[in-house]
Amino acid sequence: MPALDNWIEEKRSAHLYRIIAKQEKIKSRQQLFSQLAQEAENQAQIWALEIEKNGHKVPEIYSPESRTKIVAWLIRSIGPQNIKPILAAIKIRGLSVYSNQRVLGFHPVPTSIEEVGASHRGTSSSGGLRAAVFGVNDGLVSIACLVLGVAGAASTNSTILLTGIAGLLAGAFSMAAGEYISMRSQREMFEYQIGLERAELAQYPEEEAEELALIYIARGMPEGEAKALGLRMIADPEVGLDTLAREELGLNPDELGSPWLAASSSFFAFTAGGAIPLLPYLFAIQQHALQVSIGLTALFLFGVGATLSLFTGRNAVLGGLRMLFIGGAAGLLTYWIGNLLGANLA
């Protein structure tokens, strides 16, 4: 029965909101989640009336199911800010207050529709670049270790090349498939959450406007202004849905991500990185092919580590040396294991 399911969902949200409020030490957040709990109770009452109208009996009390008990335990154990994706998936709103960009005094409270969700824009491109760098690094280290392991077993250049290409293709397709599944699942979860918001906005727009106002109040906006802004956002259904997705879910509806783009990017990044240790063998260098492969791998390991410093803010040289040390240690260990196995199996 849809009405009963919605009643349970609202009661679950109210239950978890109260637990979050008890865990919070910041007064504005305590008030936010306490008021959100009351809003959820009010919405549950709407569904209770719908249940009675259909001739059914409303449960006397709400009993949390196993999943809700586990989530409640996680909130108490590690804090709500550490399980935001889980909370968002079960209809807990107001999580954008945990964003570092939204701490009062460091990020201005929005005063117009255009400003709402501005911090959610433009983040996907840098994330994609970082993912590409990590993909190159994965391919580079994986195939370099494979080459060294096979070389340690005293294999011929042709065997190393064949093994390296097989490993490169297997790794690239595996990475692409994993990335596609991950991104597809994430997108479906986001689309489901946005769908819930769309249904709620159509069912009780005034309550959704009130929830938005509570978020703005928690950030320091005067109550009157917050309520007026919330009503302005909800006045247009499309703008309202976009605003709810950004402010309550912390999502940018325009940047949910493409599974196919993620898969292809992962595939080509891994292939690009993995091809580097194989270059001497691909060009049929007969003498010192392994040494050339090691030199190229070391050079690119340092380059990847230095590039990653753009995202960490750390010293580029130290970042490059650290990546070189980690990759080198992995390669030496793999070579030693390959040499040991080659000697024992020969």
N, C-alpha and C positions, 0 to 999 in steps of 0.2 A: 504494500500500500504506500504510494508516494508520499502522502501527507504524514504518515507515521515515520517513514524514513527521514523526512525533513525535520520532524520533531526531535528524533534521536540525534540527528546531526547538530541541531542548535543546542540541545542539552549537553552534548559532548563538548562543543566549543565553549559553552559557559563553564563547564567543569574545568577544562584546561586553562581557560583565561584566569580563573580564580587561583589555580596553582601557580601560574606564572606571576600573578600579582603578589602572592606571598613570597616568592623567591626574589622579587625585585627589591633592590635597596634604594633606587632612585624614586623619589616621591611622585614625580610626574608620570613615570612609567607605571607605578603602582595604580595611580588613578586611572590611567588610560585603560589598563587591562581589567580593572574592576568595573569600569563603565562599559567596556566591551562585553564583559560577562553579563551585565544587566541588559544590554542591547540584545544579546543572544537569547536571554530568557524571554524578553519581550517578543522576539521573533518566534520562539518556541510556542509562546501562548497563541500567536496567530495560527500556527499549524494545529494546535490543540483544538481550537474552535472549528477548524476545517475537518478534523477527525470526528468531532462530535456531530457536525453538520451531516456527515456521511453515515451517521448512525453507529459509529464505533466508540469504544471506550478508550479514554486516554490512560496510559499507564500511571499508576499512583506515584511512583518514584522512578528516577533514571538510575540504572545500574551500569556503570562503565564496563564495556567489553574488554577482552584481553588486550587488544591492540592499544586501547586508550590507557589502560593501566601501565603498559610498557612505556608509552610516550610520557605519561605522568612521572614515571620513575626516572626517565632520562632527563626531564626538566629539572627534577630535584637533584639529580646526580651531577650533571655536567652543564646545566643552564640552558635556557631557551635559545640564546644566541648561537649555540653550537649545533643546534638541530633545526635550523630555520627551514631547510627544504622539507623535512618531515612534517613540521608544523603547518607549513603552507599547503601541503598535500591533503591535510585533514581539516582545512577550512579555518585556520587560525590567522587572523588578520592583524594589521598594525606592526608587522615585523620590520618595516622599513626604519623604525626607530633604533634598530640595532646597527644600522649602517653607519660606518665611521664618518661618512660624508654628511650625515644629518644630525650631528651633535650641535645642540644649540650654542651659538657663539662662533661656530666655524662654518656653518652652512645656513644661508638665509632661508627663512620660511617663505614659501611661495606666496605671491600676492596676486597672481593672474593665472589663467589657464595655460598660457604659453610657458610659464616657469615650472609648472608641475611636472615632475619626472625628468627634469633637465639632466640630473645627475646620472640617469640611466642611459642617456644617449651617448653614442660614440665610444662605447667600451668594447664592443665586439671586435673591432679591427685589431686593437692591440692584443686582445686575447688570442685572436687567430694567428698573429705573428709569433706570439710566444709559443703557441702550440706547434707551429711549423718548426721553430728552432728546436724544440724538444723532440719533434719527430726526426729531424736530421740527426740529432745527437743519439737517439735510440738506434737508428740504422747504422750509424758510424761505429758505435761501441759494439753492437751485436755482431755485425759482420766482421769487424776487426778481430774480435775474440774468436769467432768461428775460423777465420783464416789462420790465426796463430795456433789454435788448437789442432787443426789439421796439419799445419806445417810442423808442429811439434812432434807429430807422429811420423815424420820423415816422408810425407807424401810428395808426389810429383806436382809440378806446376799445373798440369792439366786437371789433376784430381782436386787441387785446391780451388781452381777456377770453377769446376763443375759443382763442387760442394758449396762454394760461395754464392754462385748464382741461384742454386736451389734454396739456400738459406735466405737469400735476399728476396726471392719471390714469395716464399712461405711467410716470412716476416711481414712483408709489405701487405699481402692479402689478409693476413691475420690482423694486422693493425687497422686496416681499412674496415674489415668486417666488425671488429670490436667498436670502432669509432661510430660506425653507422648505427649499430644496435644501441649504443649509449645515447647518441644524439636523438635517435628516433624515440626512445623511451622518455628522454627528458622533454622533448617537444610535445609528446602525447600528454605527459603530466601537466605541462604548462597550459596546453589547450583545454584540458579538463578543468583546471582551476579557473581559467578565463570564462569557460562555459558556465561554471557555477556562479561566477559574478554576474554574467549576463542574465541568468535566470532570477537571481536575487534582485537585481536592479529592476527587472520587470515586475517582480512580485511585491516588493516594498521599497520603492525609491527613497522615501523619507528616512527610513532607518539606515539605508546606505549613506545618505548625506550626513546623518548624525555620526556614523562611524568615521567618515572622513574628517568631520569636525573634531572628533576626539583625538585623532592623530595630530592635527594641526595644533590643538590646544596643548598636547603633550610636548610639542616642540617650542612652545612659548608664545603662540599667537593668542591674543585676547579672545575670549569666548564668543563675543558677538561677531567679530570679524571671521573667526573660524567657521561659525555656523553659516554665515552669509556666503563664504567661499565654497563651503560644501554644497550648498543649494545651487550655486552657480554652476559648479562642475556637473551636477546631476541633471540640470535642466535639459541638456542635449544628451540623449541616450548614448550616442557614439563617443562623445567627449567624456561622458560619465564612465563608460566602460573602460576607456583608455586610462582615465585617471585612477579608477579603482585598481586596475591591473598594476599600475606603477606604484601607487602609494600603499595599497594594502598587501599586494603580493610581491612588490619589489621587482616586477617584470617590465620589460619593454616589449609590447606586442609586436613591434616592427622588427625585433631582433631575437626571435625565438631560435634561430639557427637552422641550417639546412643539413639534414643527415647525409645527403649525397655530396654536398660540398665538403663536409667534415671528413667523409670517407676518402674522397679523392685527394684532398689536401694531405691527409695522413699517409696515403699510399705513396704519393710523389715525394713527400718529405723523407719518408723512411728509405725510399729507393735512392734518392739523391745522396743521403748520408751513407747508405750501405755500399754504394758504387765506389766510393773513394778508396777503400782498402783493396778493391779488386782491380783498380786501373792498371797497375803493372802487369797483371795477368791477362787482362782484356787486350792490352797492346802487345802481348807476347814477349815481354822483356825476359830474356833467358837468364841473364846474370843479375844476381842481387835483387831479384824481384821482391823477396820478402823484406829486405832492408828498405827498399823504396816504398813499399806498402806501409811499413811502420813509420817512416818519415812523414808520409802524407797524412796518415792517421793522427800522428802527434801534432802536426801543424794545424789540422782542422779541429782537433780536440781543444787546442788552445784558443782557436778562433771562436768556437761555440761557447766556451766558458767566458770569454771576453764579451761576446754578444749578450749573454744572459745577464751580465752586469748592468745592462741598460734597464732591466726590469727590477733588479734588486737594489740598485743604487750603490753597489759596492765597487771597490777598485777593480778595473778591467784586467790588469796584469795578474792580480791575485786570483781573480775569478778564472782566468785562463790557466794559470798554474795548478789551481785546485782541480779543474776538470782534467787536465793532463795527468795529474798524479792518480786520480781515481781511475780513469780509463787505462792508464799504463799498468796500474796494479792488477786490474781485471785481466788485461791482456797477458801479463806475465804469468799469472796464476793459471790461465787457460792453456798457455803454451806448455807450462810445466806438467799439467795434467795430461795433455795430449802426448807429450814426450814419454811420460810414465806409462800410459796405456799402450803407446806404440811399441815400447821396449818389451812390455809384458806379453803383448799379443803377437809379436813377430815370431 
